[in-house]
Amino acid sequence: MDILNPAVDRYLGSLASTDDEPVLIEMEEYARQHGFPIVGRLCGRFLEVMARTINARRIFEMGSGYGYSAYWFSRATGPEGEIHLTDMDPENEKRALGYLGRAELDGPINYHVASAFDAFNETSGDFDIVYCDIDKHEYPQAFELAKSRIRVGGLYMCDNMLWSGRVTGEEPEDSNPELTRTIDGANRLIAADPDYRSFILPIRDGVVCAVRVR
Ligand SMILES: C[S@@+](CC[C@H](N)C(=O)[O-])C[C@H]1O[C@@H](n2cnc3c(N)ncnc32)[C@H](O)[C@@H]1O
């Protein structure tokens, strides 16, 4: 199921194509060559815009890969920011520090080679944004863990919430319905949380943006 009409997707992509920094293009090329699931240009811009909107300085990413989503957050936070990246693969850390260093966006970076939940528990304080892009079976837990440590007015954001449309229950092919139910469960958990107002933006694979209201 196409989440976004392909022509609309291409149109939005063309508007976002004005970002032509060489390091960004290299990071996208690496994803293409290695089939690495980065969030991509549209979602990246959305992360940056949301971070700028709330003047975010302190961000925690659960599942950072080689730093593509953090690239967009770093554009918003500037050198005064503090961005925590997490991934269990040390090769991703090396790659992220290389790319972000060359893009001169590495000032605010703290990379934890660890499970996102362990690193989150070991990092004190509240955040302006917690962004989640880890293994999908951990999605409900990620929100449960993060929600009380996002400041009022801050955001919980998470990718793949529409799961190629499978969460609708109207996709004939679903090789892992249990995982789909878990993601649907996370969506319902976030939507029903009285401390958050949320919305899933149907770009890419569905990005939830939930603002803490109390
Ligand atoms: C989809 S990729 C992240 C892409 C990244 N957000 C971007 O757009 O550039 C998911 C990454 O999360 C890592 N990962 C998955 N589960 C994790 C966990 N529980 N803790 C830390 N990292 C995890 C994987 O190793 C993988 O590199």
The ligand as an SDF file (V2000), in Angstrom:
LIG
                    3D

 27 29  0  0  0  0  0  0  0  0999 V2000
   16.1210    2.2630   11.1150 C   0  0  0  0  0  0  0  0  0  0  0  0
   17.7420    2.3590   11.7020 S   0  0  0  0  0  0  0  0  0  0  0  0
   17.9080    4.0010   12.2850 C   0  0  0  0  0  0  0  0  0  0  0  0
   18.0140    4.9990   11.2220 C   0  0  0  0  0  0  0  0  0  0  0  0
   18.2100    6.4110   11.7210 C   0  0  0  0  0  0  0  0  0  0  0  0
   17.1770    6.8540   12.6170 N   0  0  0  0  0  0  0  0  0  0  0  0
   18.3000    7.3430   10.5370 C   0  0  0  0  0  0  0  0  0  0  0  0
   17.2760    7.6790    9.9470 O   0  0  0  0  0  0  0  0  0  0  0  0
   19.4070    7.7140   10.1850 O   0  0  0  0  0  0  0  0  0  0  0  0
   17.6250    1.5210   13.2190 C   0  0  0  0  0  0  0  0  0  0  0  0
   18.9530    1.3990   13.9600 C   0  0  0  0  0  0  0  0  0  0  0  0
   18.6240    1.1500   15.3120 O   0  0  0  0  0  0  0  0  0  0  0  0
   19.5090    0.1750   15.8240 C   0  0  0  0  0  0  0  0  0  0  0  0
   18.7500   -0.4830   16.9000 N   0  0  0  0  0  0  0  0  0  0  0  0
   17.6960   -1.3130   16.8130 C   0  0  0  0  0  0  0  0  0  0  0  0
   17.2220   -1.6320   18.0230 N   0  0  0  0  0  0  0  0  0  0  0  0
   17.9970   -0.9610   18.9090 C   0  0  0  0  0  0  0  0  0  0  0  0
   18.0110   -0.8460   20.3270 C   0  0  0  0  0  0  0  0  0  0  0  0
   17.1400   -1.4970   21.0640 N   0  0  0  0  0  0  0  0  0  0  0  0
   18.9430   -0.0570   20.8880 N   0  0  0  0  0  0  0  0  0  0  0  0
   19.8430    0.6240   20.1390 C   0  0  0  0  0  0  0  0  0  0  0  0
   19.8740    0.5630   18.7990 N   0  0  0  0  0  0  0  0  0  0  0  0
   18.9630   -0.2210   18.1950 C   0  0  0  0  0  0  0  0  0  0  0  0
   19.8790   -0.7130   14.6490 C   0  0  0  0  0  0  0  0  0  0  0  0
   21.1610   -1.2430   14.8300 O   0  0  0  0  0  0  0  0  0  0  0  0
   19.8190    0.2570   13.4740 C   0  0  0  0  0  0  0  0  0  0  0  0
   21.0950    0.7730   13.1640 O   0  0  0  0  0  0  0  0  0  0  0  0
  1  2  1  0
  2  3  1  0
  2 10  1  0
  3  4  1  0
  4  5  1  0
  5  6  1  0
  5  7  1  0
  7  8  2  0
  7  9  1  0
 10 11  1  0
 11 12  1  0
 11 26  1  0
 12 13  1  0
 13 14  1  0
 13 24  1  0
 14 15  1  0
 14 23  1  0
 15 16  2  0
 16 17  1  0
 17 18  1  0
 17 23  2  0
 18 19  1  0
 18 20  2  0
 20 21  1  0
 21 22  2  0
 22 23  1  0
 24 25  1  0
 24 26  1  0
 26 27  1  0
M  CHG  2   2   1   9  -1
M  END
$$$$
